[in-house]
Amino acid sequence: MKEKSMSITEARAQLLALSKTARRRMARVVMTNKGEAESVLMGINDYRSLLATVELSQRPDIMSSIRDAISDIRDGRTMTMEEAHGVLRKVGEQTTKAVEIE
């Protein structure tokens, strides 16, 4: 992802073009005031992705699942796509049978 820095005055003069570039190219513009970083312009998809990441990171159950998954990968507890499809197929069959019994 591209990131560039410019003064707020420069950014103001190019705001529409910068906004389109940020959205289309996932670029970010760090806007400065007197040489100090003040704010960031980013595309809406970047922003939504950032919000989703923050929200997920605040869910202990999700973070625990992610840590477990990383541990599984490190320890070699993985399966091929074909194996995963087989597991999901079996679960689906069991679910269908359980629904039929009720």
C-alpha positions as CSV (number, residue, x, y, z in Angstrom):
1,M,0.0,0.0,0.0
2,K,1.4,3.3,-1.0
3,E,1.7,6.1,1.5
4,K,2.8,9.6,0.9
5,S,3.1,12.7,3.0
6,M,2.1,16.3,2.1
7,S,1.0,19.5,3.9
8,I,-2.6,20.0,4.6
9,T,-2.4,23.1,2.3
10,E,-1.2,20.9,-0.6
11,A,-3.7,18.2,0.1
12,R,-6.6,20.8,0.1
13,A,-5.7,21.9,-3.4
14,Q,-5.7,18.2,-4.6
15,L,-8.4,16.8,-2.4
16,L,-10.7,15.3,-5.1
17,A,-7.8,13.6,-6.9
18,L,-6.2,12.4,-3.7
19,S,-9.5,10.9,-2.5
20,K,-10.0,9.0,-5.8
21,T,-6.5,7.7,-5.7
22,A,-6.9,6.6,-2.1
23,R,-10.0,4.6,-3.0
24,R,-8.8,3.1,-6.2
25,R,-5.2,2.3,-5.3
26,M,-5.5,1.7,-1.6
27,A,-3.1,4.7,-1.1
28,R,-2.8,6.8,2.0
29,V,-1.9,10.4,2.4
30,V,-0.4,11.5,5.7
31,M,-1.3,15.2,6.0
32,T,1.1,17.4,7.9
33,N,0.9,20.8,9.6
34,K,4.2,22.6,10.0
35,G,6.0,19.3,9.3
36,E,4.1,17.3,12.0
37,A,1.8,14.4,11.0
38,E,-1.8,15.6,11.6
39,S,-4.2,13.3,9.9
40,V,-4.5,10.5,7.3
41,L,-6.6,10.4,4.1
42,M,-7.5,6.8,3.1
43,G,-10.1,5.1,0.9
44,I,-13.4,4.0,2.3
45,N,-12.5,0.3,1.8
46,D,-9.3,0.7,3.7
47,Y,-11.2,2.5,6.5
48,R,-13.9,-0.2,6.8
49,S,-11.2,-2.9,6.8
50,L,-9.4,-1.1,9.6
51,L,-12.6,-0.8,11.6
52,A,-13.4,-4.5,11.1
53,T,-9.9,-5.4,12.3
54,V,-10.2,-3.3,15.4
55,E,-13.7,-4.7,16.2
56,L,-12.4,-8.3,15.8
57,S,-9.4,-7.6,18.0
58,Q,-11.7,-6.6,20.8
59,R,-13.5,-10.0,20.8
60,P,-11.6,-12.4,23.1
61,D,-13.4,-15.4,21.6
62,I,-12.2,-14.5,18.1
63,M,-8.7,-13.7,19.2
64,S,-8.5,-17.0,21.0
65,S,-9.7,-18.9,17.9
66,I,-7.0,-17.0,15.8
67,R,-4.3,-17.9,18.3
68,D,-5.4,-21.6,18.3
69,A,-5.4,-21.6,14.5
70,I,-1.9,-20.2,14.3
71,S,-0.7,-22.8,16.8
72,D,-2.4,-25.6,14.8
73,I,-0.6,-24.4,11.6
74,R,2.8,-24.1,13.4
75,D,2.3,-27.6,14.8
76,G,1.3,-29.1,11.5
77,R,-2.3,-29.7,12.4
78,T,-3.7,-28.9,9.0
79,M,-5.7,-30.5,6.2
80,T,-6.0,-30.2,2.5
81,M,-9.0,-28.6,0.9
82,E,-10.3,-32.0,-0.2
83,E,-10.1,-33.2,3.4
84,A,-11.9,-30.1,4.7
85,H,-14.6,-30.6,2.1
86,G,-15.0,-34.2,3.3
87,V,-15.4,-33.1,6.9
88,L,-17.9,-30.5,6.0
89,R,-19.8,-33.0,3.9
90,K,-20.0,-35.4,6.8
91,V,-21.2,-32.6,9.2
92,G,-23.8,-31.6,6.6
93,E,-25.0,-35.2,6.4
94,Q,-25.2,-35.6,10.2
95,T,-27.1,-32.3,10.4
96,T,-29.6,-33.4,7.8
97,K,-30.2,-36.8,9.6
98,A,-30.7,-34.9,13.0
99,V,-33.3,-32.7,11.4
100,E,-35.1,-35.7,9.9
101,I,-35.3,-37.4,13.3
102,E,-36.9,-34.4,14.9
